[in-house]
Amino acid sequence: MAVPSDIPGWATVVDWFGYSPNFHDAEVIAIDLRRHPEASSVRVHAWRTNSDLTEEGYYRQDRHALVTFTIKGINSLKLEGWNHQNVLSSLWASQAEDGYILELPEIYGVDGEIAAADISVSIEPFEQR
């Protein structure tokens, strides 16, 4: 699964990473839920993993970014397992009868699904601390 290319802002995410990311091992940094008509958001720290290794023997990571999914008109919400890390196995969106469904399957921490009328995405460089 992936994020549909017609979601506003998705092309910018693909340009940043050089491909359409699946968000494996990405971490949910924040979920901000707001009542209609305000927008809610899910913010995810993601990066590009390369095929070459660091001196320590790990795959080299670069292009760290904060990817923000802006969600309007939430009509269904299922979230569980929030913790200090919130690692995703993937992240995808699919079209539904009345909008989109954003899926957040977990490896460790938050797991869930948000159904909403509208989703858009933005991206900004992320400095690791």
N, C-alpha and C positions, 0 to 999 in steps of 0.2 A: 504494500500500500504506500501511498505517497500523498502529498498535498496537491490538490487540483491546480493546474497552471492558471486557471482563471481567477484565483483568489488574488485580490489587489495586493501588490507588493511582493508576491512570490518570485517574480522574475529577478528582483533585486537580491533575494536570498540565493538563488541559483547562481547569479553573477558573482556574489561574494565567495562562495565555496567552490565554484567551477563545476558544479553538478547539483542535482536535487538531493539534499541530505535526507537520511532516514531517522536522524536524531538518536541513533544507538549510543548509549552511555551519556547522552546529554543530561543536564541537571535542571530541574525546575527550580528557579530562584524565587519566584513569587507568583501568587495567584491573587488577583484583586477582583473581588466580586461586587458588582454594583447593580442597583435596581434600575429598571427601565425608566427614563430614556438614556441614562448614563451608560457608557461603555465599560465592560469588564476587560481584564487582560490576564494572559498567562505569559510569563517571561521565562525564557529557557536559555541557559548557557550552553552553547554548542561550539564545535570546532571541527577542523578538517584533520583526519588521521592519514598520514602518508605511509608509503610502503618502506621507506628507509628507516634505519634504527638510529637512536641516539647512542652516545658513548656508554650509557648505562644499560643498553639493550632493549629499550622500549621503542615502540613506533613513535616517530616524530609527529608532534601535533603543531598546527599553526592555524591562522585565520580564526582565532577565538572571537566569538560574537555573542551579543545578547539579542536573541530573536524574540520579538514581542508579537503575540497573537492578540489582536483586539477583537473583542466579541460583543456583538450587539443583539439584543432581543433574545436572551436566554429563555428557553422554554422547557429544558430538562437538564438536570445536573446530577452526576453521581461522582463523588470524590471520596477516597479513603486512604489511610495510611501515611499521612503527612509526617515527615521527620526532618532530621538535620541535613539530609543529602538529596533525596528525591531523584534517583537515577532512573531514566527511562530506557526501556528496551527498544522503543521506537516512538514515533509520533506521526499521526496522519490525520487528514481530514477527508471526509467524503460528503458528497451531496446527498441531502435528504429531501423529502417531499416539501418541507417548509423551510429549507435553508441548508445548513451544514451540521455535521457532527465532528467534533474535534476529539480524537482518541488519544489517551495518555497511558499506554500500558507500561507498567512498572517493572523494574528489576529490583529496586529497593526504595521504598518510600511511597510517594503519592501514586495513585492509580485512579483512572477515571475516564469520564466521558462528559462532554458538554455539547448539548444540542442548542443551536441558536439560529436566528434568522440571517445573520451576516457575520462573516469573519474576514479580517484583513491582517496583513503581517508587515512588520518593519524590522530592520536589522541595524545594529550599530556595533562598532568594534568594542571588545570587552577586554579590559586589563585585568589579568589575574593578580590577586593580592598575595 
